């Protein structure tokens, strides 16, 4: 840590008052929609799991006056200010200079940083151009957060009873730096806690207004309860919290359990697991395996399962059958079935599901066939767009389901995959219940 | 349009001064990282393509005081304020009320909206609970933006020479409303133009600092040129603009063409197409077809191509071979090859690429095999994580490439897919050049 100077004082401990966090994400490319602002979701989740609700996220342009105005405002309001981006080697990277001036900090050249940058270029056999030198400056009263995955290091400063954290823009550089360096430092200063500030229930198959109507009688018994709903893709999340602290965590857990019991299979999980993760856990718990076949969703279904760590324990593989030929060749769909019912049909969905399960010796086969349609605003129009059939082969039998979800290509794919995985989740749960109580269900 | 009242005046025409846009995205779920803020990227891109650089995006909590403070500040600074979220039926949807009070607007019940909500519930055979009535209120001096895909309508108001647009949170509801209703209204008021305010070059395979070093001599000949760089996943984008208007669009195009020529195959495209779209266009131009096989990327490679509208024209299908058995069964990888070299090997990558091309009668076969590793911070550690082999079968021959990209599961998958598609892009371009000038290359 740098030697303390007269106007440096440690941040206020997180005693009674909750520290206020603000996140400033920099870059015209974010405002032009050329890059998604993944930092908000990622940093927000990291802080949320440590009891901190990020107070605000502001995305601004790369222009020096915009950076200066926003940084001044956020620094005045917040206890912790985190910035992302604008630390790189090129002419539009101005954050370091602008912030240093506002804080009255000098930027000093650090040969240690320069050596790390040069070593990195040498390792990848690339020449280190002179503009990289810009990244080797740090605050005179501050610290360096080394960047093991890139050239621009992060910067840390404590001043005016506040903390400033500056991180580079690329997520693969920022994320390990935040987890390994920033969070431990914030914990040491008492600025994060060790548990979430809320409890979340995830649900599927119930609309937002109906969910509130069903939960309301429970919530009414607990005055002062914080309640929030969030609808997304076939699902609604409900978060409960105790903003004034009158309901301890055990009470929140009891309320959440009561709500979950009200919903039956429409309850998905507590916390943040997605439907694929919940279905995967059920499959692993029952020792069952899965294979998938898909046409219009084109790999998105398989990808949802292979995003899960340890997927090879239950996931046997997938086939993206984008033509009739591939359905016959790879999935043994009979040609006569295809010519009689067409590739977008209940019959084909079932044949694909049982075909892929048999080919890959899986217990469950899940299949999607349909018309995903054009990308938003492009290409041809088709009245059949959004017509989807889902096929499910399971130890309890074979079924199909029809889904109509008109829209642009990507949302239709996402909706179809979500519906298919939710159906699988319910069926595996049903089989597990049957196994546990063979006569009761 | 509502009858004008004394303090309503039309917004200033977008003559000399550029209108300032601010976007307020509401929702604790965004700040907690439970939902990605897709509105910034989507609305930012829509405006960017119409010559508007969004001035700022602020994400705030659902609390009434936070909404009020932010709305007041943004309304004072901007010409157009767009809000998303907080218009739904539940207790945490407070935006409508808070904004109405600040603007001195009354909220009036609109039986027309209520009827549309009731019809929507009837159509889906769901009961319409009383809390839905909250969504049927509009500003007394303002208009309703109907929502064909959900219950909460949008609101539009012109006041104090400014425009307010309030939209519901779910992207599948917001996006068509923005395209079909909001943009035409903004165009009518002269608040958007009909072309982009910048030119973008996408590049692959060159680092950010090297790219600036190579472009600098060109840019130095054009004083006042606006230049910005953005690095992401194996690629760097460079945007050029003329902030003070001294360089007409034709000059920007000439500068961009000169830069592109400097780069050879490291130049990907002008504009916003991704690598898969560029590779797909090359395949379509040459009348070639593609099939893919993947293990560790688990469907993400196939999904990148099937996200492209009209993919069935060139994409024959894909196989997610998540086990050795499936590599033998579905891709004809010889068992002896797998036992001698292992599934993560150059030999296996080539066998997968040629196997899938043959199975699906495709001209090109692209394959990925490797260790994607655990999800961030979870599961086992493995020194082999991030070791990836890419196999390519093409009319010019069969090759493999090794890639080492340590990191968390999702970034490794993304990096592997990006590298594979970039390689395919270069090879198809090479074949096209050979076909055009068989003796020259």
Interface residues (C-beta under 8 A of the other chain):
Chain A: X27 X28 X29 X30 X31 X32 X33 X34 X35 X36 X37 X38 X40 X41 X42 X43 X44 X45 X46 X48 X53 X54 X55 X56 X57 X58 X59 X60 X61 X62 X66 X70 X88 X89 X90 X91 X92 X126 X127 X128 X129 X130 X131 X132 X149 X151 X169 X170 X171 X172 X175 X179 X198 X200 X207 X208 X209 X210 X212 X213 X227 X228 X229 X230 X231 X232 X237 X239 X272 X292 X296 X297 X298 X299 X300 X301 X302 X303 X304 X305 X306 X307 X308 X309 X310 X311 X312 X315 X316 X317 X318 X319 X320 X321 X322 X323 X325 X326 X329 X330 X359 X360 X361 X372 X374 X375 X376 X377 X378 X379 X407 X408 X409 X410 X411 X413
Chain B: X27 X28 X29 X30 X31 X32 X33 X34 X35 X36 X37 X38 X40 X41 X42 X43 X44 X45 X46 X48 X53 X54 X55 X56 X57 X58 X59 X60 X61 X62 X66 X70 X88 X89 X90 X91 X92 X126 X127 X128 X129 X130 X131 X132 X149 X151 X169 X170 X171 X172 X175 X179 X198 X200 X207 X208 X209 X210 X212 X213 X227 X228 X229 X230 X231 X232 X237 X239 X272 X292 X296 X297 X298 X299 X300 X301 X302 X303 X304 X305 X306 X307 X308 X309 X310 X311 X312 X315 X316 X317 X318 X319 X320 X321 X322 X323 X325 X326 X329 X330 X359 X360 X361 X372 X374 X375 X376 X377 X378 X379 X407 X408 X409 X410 X411 X413
